[in-house]
Amino acid sequence: MSVTETKIKELTNHTYGTWSRQKAWSTPMQITDAEGIYFYNDKGKPFIDFSSQLMCTNLGFKNKAVIEAIIKQAEKLPYVAPGFVTEAAIEAVEALRSVMPQELSKLFFSTSGTEANEAAFKLVRQSKFPAYKIISRYHSYHGATAGSISATGDSRRWYAELARTTVPGMIFAPDNYCYRCPFDISYPDCKVQCARYLDYMIKEEGNVAAMIVEPVVGTNGRIVPPPEYYPILRQICDENNVLLIADEVMSGWYRTGKTFAMEHWNVIPDIMTTAKGASAAYTPLAITATSDKVAKFFEEELFCHGHTYAYHALATSAIPAAVQEYKTLFDSGVPQKASEHLQQELYELADKHICVGDVRGIGHFWALEIVKNRKTKEPFDTKAEKFAGKALMPAQIGAEAMKRGLYVASWYDTMVIAPPLIITEGQIDEAIGILDKALEVGDKEAVETDVPASRSSEYKN
Ligand SMILES: Cc1ncc(COP(=O)(O)O)c(C=O)c1O
């Protein structure tokens, strides 16, 4: 064992690896440097980051403006208690107000997406008392803490339930998952039943306070809804006096081509939560933004919530610089052209590989759904198998890509294509070339059929 390997082993012996059986947390790769869309291991080998780490390093690595802003703040005033106000917080609010919907006029700052959602749940349950139920969807992830994992649709919730760490009152609605429609109907003939069903569900359930959605579903599928979906949902929420929470933790910050994904459908939520790209992941930071209607309730009522690191000066110091960098980047037109190119390249890639059942997405946020059989849509792996210790096909494809110098995250059913927004067309070609080779791993075990890959986010009516 090399000195580095011994040190890594020492670390893993004394730390918990996330979301894994601890015997699997043995020799993770050490990353020693990173720049732009590349990161390097301890042997100096470069990897293209095709997933922005955990879909968060939207500006790539070593963005000078963001780094300098953080350094300046660290030297001046890294922290004061949240009851004080800092210049960093004042400037962060100003920057956020320049890009967020004006209707979301009151903000709370924390340090992770899950905390942003916990704050949203408290705001909702307190202000809508005695209504308390929160509707989520099966294809969702909202965070690891008690409330957020309880509102999570994926199988991480199942484990939390077994450990009795969930909270009551979280219920689940069908997904707008056109590739595998839960109602087995097709757009546009379906008349967007997945949205309209919500009215029935809310009325039959009773005591519903809010609905939480990932505007474009992140980890659980990069599912882009039909154009009518969110306008219908907004109307149903309004008619039933239910608040709409948009969890833009992953879909926010230009990931889908707009500052926040809800802008694609001109829908304003009552509460928006966001994190990840807000600081380009240079500092741990999250925001819960609420409408006047929600905020008004707390004028006389206690907002019984906070953290030692709420409004943390170092965390917030990254925001104005990141916002400016995003604006400059999108004014250049580079990401818009790159995302069109990415879409075209992914469509061509999917056509070539029989293990790709569906290719869907928007902006810099795409999924290749990996299947055994395109005709029957039989998957290689299931949701239940995700944590059962099985060697999942998307993970095998990801491992092959990694060997070849491409980092691409995977879930039990999809590859997560979410590169930094600074990626160029040439770099996309380089990444696609590697992914092309890696997908052969899936092709070898997939069944040849005469059915092409579907493109379920291309809505035509
Ligand atoms: C949509 C969404 N919400 C919430 C979270 C939780 O964020 P965090 O891991 O920062 O707590 C995530 C994390 O991936 C997410 O994708």
PDBQT file of the ligand as one rigid body, heavy atoms in Angstrom, charges set to zero:
ROOT
HETATM    1  C1  LIG A 501     -33.876  18.811  -5.192  1.00  0.00    +0.000 C 
HETATM    2  C2  LIG A 501     -33.015  18.695  -3.974  1.00  0.00    +0.000 A 
HETATM    3  N1  LIG A 501     -33.474  19.158  -2.799  1.00  0.00    +0.000 NA
HETATM    4  C3  LIG A 501     -32.749  19.094  -1.676  1.00  0.00    +0.000 A 
HETATM    5  C4  LIG A 501     -31.497  18.516  -1.676  1.00  0.00    +0.000 A 
HETATM    6  C5  LIG A 501     -30.704  18.448  -0.410  1.00  0.00    +0.000 C 
HETATM    7  O1  LIG A 501     -29.624  19.332  -0.479  1.00  0.00    +0.000 OA
HETATM    8  P1  LIG A 501     -28.391  19.138   0.508  1.00  0.00    +0.000 P 
HETATM    9  O2  LIG A 501     -27.704  17.896   0.097  1.00  0.00    +0.000 OA
HETATM   10  O3  LIG A 501     -27.570  20.383   0.283  1.00  0.00    +0.000 OA
HETATM   11  O4  LIG A 501     -28.933  19.077   1.879  1.00  0.00    +0.000 OA
HETATM   12  C6  LIG A 501     -30.967  18.025  -2.880  1.00  0.00    +0.000 A 
HETATM   13  C7  LIG A 501     -29.650  17.394  -2.913  1.00  0.00    +0.000 C 
HETATM   14  O5  LIG A 501     -29.224  16.818  -3.865  1.00  0.00    +0.000 OA
HETATM   15  C8  LIG A 501     -31.754  18.110  -4.050  1.00  0.00    +0.000 A 
HETATM   16  O6  LIG A 501     -31.324  17.640  -5.220  1.00  0.00    +0.000 OA
ENDROOT
TORSDOF 0
